[in-house]
Amino acid sequence: MILGKVLTYRDSLTYVIPLKSYTVSEVASGHLPLWNPFNGLGEPWMANPQTGVFYPPTYFFLLGDMVGFQLYLLFHLILMAIGTAIWLR
């Protein structure tokens, strides 16, 4: 949190955070999230690349939804800055 506020815009609260939270909770409980029965009438979960089951920054969400989301954004911002610096050299 920055100044008591969470950096978010549009789909973050209704799509990204619940998606990552479900993924992390399933993995933390020892299950491989093959299927999510809570989306619509069910949805293949591990086959969807947006769920990030095998993407390490997804596991920032183990620290809690809002802290995890802040770290997730910060990680990508730093990665983008490093990539831009390398590209500009």
Secondary structure, 3 states (H helix, E strand, C coil): CECCECCCCHHHCCCHHHHHHHHHHHHHCCCCCCEECCCCCCEECCCCHHHCCCCHHHHHHHHCHHHHHHHHHHHHHHHHHHHHHHHHC
